[in-house]
Amino acid sequence: MNDLTVVEFAGLGPGPYAAMLLADMGATVIRIERPDAQPARATAISQRGRAKRYAADLKNPEDLASVRKLVSGADALIEGFRPGTMERLGLGPEVLIADNPRLVYGRVTGWGQAGPLKTTAGHDINFIAVTGALAAIGPRERPVLPLNLIGDFAGGSMFVVSGMLAALIAARRTGRGQVVDAAMCDGIVSLMTAIHEQIADGEWTDTRESNLFDGGLPDYSVYECADGKFVAVGPLEEPFYAKLCAAVGLASPPKRDAPTDRKILRDTFSGIFKTRTRDEWSALLEQGDNCVSPVLSYLEAPRHAHLAARGSLIEIDGVSQSGPTPRFSLNATRPSAGARHPVPITTAMAADVTG
């Protein structure tokens, strides 16, 4: 992707993260910001890897012309404003694709470019609420927020990136660009495909903590240890279940199919795991196909042996953050802090894009 240039219109949440992923994969990402934009902080991890940062007043005709010139030489654009905003600025897809017929125009929003809620404000919590995802997560008493991972980043950033890459392949083959409409609500629904399969097969109960992946099974659950910390236990397959039972001192694997069996097994596991600390269980069970892992905090995660060996977390300017993923055997790139200081867009030259 070293020959790919993407113009990013500064925003919040899924847009910057998507641009970060593209930069990590080798794209040249040029960020357009408001005139009062401050230099990026070292802790602004999602803004890493930007090749250049320009400050532009998109209501100023000269700045607007400079932005159009910049985009006319780019391969792709990414924006996350409410529908209609870019059109009112004179930077809608009809205008910019007319300037640059092979442009891939990536749009990531919560509700998408069409539908009765398209111009309505919302956040991750709202998007996961209407799709059924939020209702399925947490204990029986009430739903629990799974951070903002599902809507903003999985349902938004990942889908706009994959859609843009597919459109870029098509554009290089045909010379024709297109709009990629990545709505978080659509992405979340897609992420629930495995749940939809279980519903279709009659294997899903519309009650939390009653199903395969929602804590309903004692052999796919979280248990408290002697020190008040937790381990995650998930030996769903019979060989792994048998290994775990033997490792924790059960003479034979208890039955686990009937509801009464599951209650007994949960009570049995609860008693067993409270006899040692989390780290003691981890040392005993993390290796050997037992499907047991320590539940680590975000501060502990960088020190986990496997993550450390892979470099899953790295440091840039002393700030711990995710390493690049996925990994490529050819032309691998290492993320960097990138440009932090915006400069006026009037200094932009055609040489700033390589498309």
C-alpha positions in Angstrom: 0.0 0.0 0.0 3.0 2.3 -0.2 1.6 3.9 -3.4 -1.8 4.7 -1.9 -2.7 8.2 -0.8 -5.7 8.9 1.5 -7.0 12.3 2.4 -8.6 12.2 5.9 -11.0 14.9 7.1 -10.4 15.1 10.8 -13.2 13.8 13.1 -13.7 11.6 16.1 -13.8 7.9 16.9 -14.0 5.5 13.9 -12.7 7.9 11.2 -9.3 8.6 12.8 -8.9 4.9 13.8 -9.7 3.8 10.2 -7.1 6.3 8.9 -4.6 5.0 11.4 -5.1 1.4 10.2 -4.5 2.5 6.6 -1.4 4.4 7.6 -0.1 1.3 9.5 -0.6 -0.7 6.3 1.7 1.8 4.4 -0.8 4.3 3.0 0.2 8.0 2.9 -2.5 9.6 5.0 -2.9 13.4 4.8 -5.1 14.9 7.5 -7.3 18.0 6.9 -8.1 19.8 10.2 -9.8 23.0 11.3 -7.8 26.2 11.4 -7.7 26.2 15.2 -6.4 22.6 15.3 -3.7 22.1 18.0 -0.6 20.0 17.3 -1.4 16.3 17.9 -0.4 15.0 21.4 1.9 12.1 21.8 -1.0 10.3 23.4 -3.3 10.8 20.3 -2.6 7.3 19.3 -5.3 7.1 16.6 -3.6 10.1 14.9 -0.3 8.4 14.4 1.3 7.8 11.0 0.0 10.9 9.3 2.3 12.0 6.5 1.1 15.7 6.6 -1.5 17.7 8.5 -3.1 20.7 6.9 -5.3 23.3 8.6 -8.1 24.4 6.3 -11.1 26.7 6.7 -13.5 24.8 4.4 -15.8 27.9 4.2 -12.9 29.9 2.7 -12.9 29.6 -1.1 -9.1 29.6 -1.4 -8.8 26.8 1.2 -11.6 24.9 -0.4 -9.9 25.1 -3.8 -6.7 23.8 -2.3 -8.5 20.9 -0.6 -10.2 20.0 -4.0 -6.8 20.1 -5.7 -5.3 17.8 -3.0 -8.1 15.3 -3.3 -8.0 15.4 -7.1 -4.6 13.6 -6.9 -5.5 11.2 -4.1 -6.6 7.6 -4.3 -9.2 7.8 -1.5 -10.9 10.0 1.0 -12.3 9.3 4.4 -14.8 11.4 6.4 -17.2 10.8 9.3 -19.5 13.8 9.3 -23.3 13.7 9.4 -24.9 13.1 6.0 -25.1 16.3 4.0 -22.2 18.1 5.7 -19.6 17.5 3.0 -22.2 18.3 0.3 -23.0 21.7 1.9 -19.2 22.4 2.0 -19.0 21.7 -1.8 -16.9 18.5 -1.1 -19.6 15.9 -1.7 -18.8 12.8 -3.8 -20.5 14.1 -6.9 -18.1 17.0 -7.0 -14.9 15.2 -6.0 -15.4 12.1 -8.1 -16.1 14.4 -11.0 -12.7 16.0 -10.3 -11.1 12.6 -9.8 -13.1 9.7 -11.4 -11.1 7.0 -9.7 -11.5 8.4 -6.2 -12.8 6.0 -3.5 -15.0 8.1 -1.1 -15.2 6.5 2.3 -18.0 7.6 4.6 -18.3 6.2 8.2 -21.3 7.2 10.3 -23.5 5.7 12.9 -26.8 5.6 11.0 -25.5 5.6 7.4 -26.3 7.9 4.5 -30.0 6.9 4.2 -32.8 6.1 6.6 -35.0 8.1 9.0 -32.2 8.6 11.6 -29.5 9.5 9.2 -29.1 13.1 10.5 -29.8 12.2 14.1 -27.0 12.4 16.7 -26.0 9.2 18.3 -23.0 7.3 19.8 -21.8 3.8 20.1 -24.4 3.0 22.9 -27.2 4.0 20.6 -26.1 2.0 17.6 -25.5 -1.2 19.6 -28.8 -0.7 21.4 -31.0 -0.9 18.3 -29.3 -3.8 16.7 -29.8 -6.3 19.5 -26.1 -6.4 20.5 -26.4 -4.5 23.7 -29.5 -6.5 24.9 -27.4 -9.7 24.6 -24.4 -8.6 26.7 -24.2 -8.7 30.5 -25.9 -10.4 33.5 -29.6 -11.3 33.5 -30.4 -8.1 35.6 -29.3 -5.6 33.0 -27.3 -5.0 29.8 -23.6 -4.0 30.2 -21.7 -1.7 28.0 -18.8 -3.5 26.2 -16.7 -0.3 26.0 -17.2 1.3 22.6 -15.5 -1.5 20.7 -18.5 -3.0 18.9 -20.0 0.1 17.3 -17.3 2.7 16.7 -14.4 0.4 15.9 -15.6 -3.0 14.9 -18.9 -1.9 13.3 -17.5 1.4 11.9 -13.7 1.6 11.3 -13.2 -2.1 10.3 -16.0 -2.0 7.8 -15.1 1.3 6.2 -11.5 0.1 5.8 -12.5 -3.2 4.2 -15.0 -1.5 2.0 -12.5 1.1 0.9 -9.8 -1.6 0.1 -12.3 -3.5 -2.0 -13.3 -0.3 -3.8 -9.6 0.6 -4.4 -9.0 -2.8 -6.0 -12.0 -2.2 -8.3 -10.8 1.4 -9.1 -7.4 0.2 -10.1 -9.0 -2.4 -12.4 -11.7 -0.2 -13.9 -10.6 3.4 -13.4 -13.9 4.1 -11.6 -14.2 5.2 -8.0 -17.3 5.0 -5.8 -18.8 5.9 -2.5 -18.3 3.5 0.4 -21.2 4.0 2.9 -20.1 2.3 6.2 -22.9 2.6 8.8 -22.1 1.4 12.3 -25.6 0.0 12.7 -25.1 -2.1 9.5 -21.6 -3.3 10.7 -22.9 -4.3 14.1 -25.7 -6.4 12.5 -23.1 -8.1 10.3 -20.9 -8.8 13.4 -23.9 -10.7 14.9 -24.0 -13.2 12.1 -23.0 -16.1 14.4 -25.9 -15.1 16.8 -28.3 -15.0 13.9 -27.3 -18.5 12.9 -28.0 -19.7 16.4 -31.4 -18.0 16.4 -32.2 -19.6 13.1 -31.3 -23.0 14.5 -33.4 -22.5 17.6 -30.2 -22.5 19.8 -30.5 -19.0 21.2 -32.6 -17.9 24.1 -33.6 -14.2 24.4 -32.4 -14.1 28.0 -28.9 -13.0 29.0 -26.6 -15.6 30.5 -28.5 -18.4 28.9 -26.5 -19.0 25.7 -23.2 -20.2 24.3 -21.2 -17.0 24.3 -23.0 -14.8 26.9 -21.9 -16.6 30.0 -24.7 -19.1 30.0 -22.4 -22.1 30.0 -20.2 -23.0 33.0 -17.5 -24.2 30.6 -17.4 -20.8 28.8 -17.3 -18.4 31.7 -15.2 -16.3 34.1 -14.3 -17.4 37.6 -13.0 -15.6 40.6 -9.7 -16.8 42.2 -8.4 -16.7 45.7 -6.9 -13.2 45.3 -10.1 -11.7 43.9 -8.8 -11.7 40.4 -10.3 -13.7 37.6 -9.6 -16.4 34.9 -11.5 -16.9 31.7 -12.4 -20.6 31.1 -13.5 -21.8 27.7 -12.9 -25.6 26.9 -16.0 -26.0 24.8 -14.7 -29.0 22.8 -14.6 -32.4 24.6 -10.8 -33.0 24.4 -10.1 -29.6 25.9 -12.7 -30.1 28.6 -11.3 -33.4 29.6 -7.8 -32.0 29.8 -9.0 -29.1 32.0 -10.9 -31.4 34.4 -7.9 -33.6 34.8 -5.6 -30.6 35.4 -7.8 -29.2 38.2 -8.1 -32.6 39.9 -11.5 -33.9 38.8 -11.3 -37.7 38.4 -13.6 -37.7 35.4 -15.2 -34.8 33.4 -18.6 -34.0 35.0 -21.7 -34.0 32.9 -22.5 -30.6 31.3 -25.4 -30.9 28.9 -28.5 -30.6 31.0 -29.4 -27.4 33.0 -29.0 -29.3 36.3 -25.6 -30.5 35.2 -24.5 -27.0 34.3 -25.5 -25.6 37.7 -23.5 -28.4 39.5 -20.5 -27.8 37.1 -20.6 -24.0 37.7 -20.6 -24.5 41.5 -17.8 -27.1 41.2 -15.6 -24.8 39.0 -16.4 -21.8 41.3 -15.1 -23.8 44.3 -12.0 -25.1 42.6 -10.8 -21.8 41.1 -11.1 -20.0 44.5 -8.4 -22.3 45.9 -5.5 -20.6 44.1 -4.6 -17.1 42.9 -5.1 -16.0 39.3 -1.4 -16.2 38.5 -1.1 -19.6 40.0 -3.9 -20.9 37.8 -2.4 -19.2 34.8 1.0 -20.9 35.4 -0.7 -24.2 35.8 -3.3 -24.0 33.0 -2.4 -21.5 30.3 -0.3 -24.0 28.4 -1.6 -27.4 27.4 -4.9 -26.9 25.6 -6.9 -26.2 28.8 -8.4 -23.1 27.3 -7.8 -21.0 30.4 -6.4 -17.5 30.4 -5.9 -14.8 33.1 -8.2 -11.8 32.9 -5.7 -9.0 32.7 -6.1 -5.3 33.1 -5.0 -2.9 30.3 -2.0 -2.1 32.4 -1.1 -5.8 32.8 -1.6 -6.8 29.2 1.7 -5.4 27.8 3.6 -7.7 30.2 1.8 -10.9 29.0 4.5 -13.2 27.6 2.6 -14.0 24.4 1.7 -10.4 23.6 5.3 -9.3 24.5 6.8 -11.9 22.2 4.7 -10.9 19.3 5.1 -7.1 19.9 1.3 -6.8 20.0 1.9 -3.6 22.1 4.6 -1.2 21.2 5.9 2.2 22.5 6.1 5.3 20.4 7.5 8.4 22.2 7.0 6.5 25.5 3.3 5.8 24.9 2.2 2.2 25.0 -0.2 1.3 22.1 -1.2 -1.4 19.7 1.3 -2.7 17.2 0.4 -2.8 13.5 -2.1 -5.5 12.5 -2.6 -7.6 10.4 1.0 -8.4 9.5 2.4 -8.8 6.0 5.3 -10.8 4.9 6.2 -8.2 2.2 6.5 -4.4 2.5 5.7 -4.4 6.3 5.6 -0.9 7.8 6.2 0.2 11.4 3.9 2.9 12.7 5.4 6.2 13.7 4.2 9.4 15.3 4.0 11.1 11.9 3.3 14.7 11.3 1.9 16.5 14.4 1.8 20.2 13.5 -0.8 21.4 11.0 0.3 23.9 8.4 -2.0 26.1 6.2 -3.5 24.3 3.3 -2.5 27.0 1.0 1.0 25.6 1.1 -0.2 22.3 -0.3 1.3 21.3 -3.6 0.4 18.6 -6.1 3.5 16.7 -5.0 1.8 16.0 -1.7 -0.2 13.2 -3.3 1.3 10.2 -5.1 -1.8 8.9 -6.9 
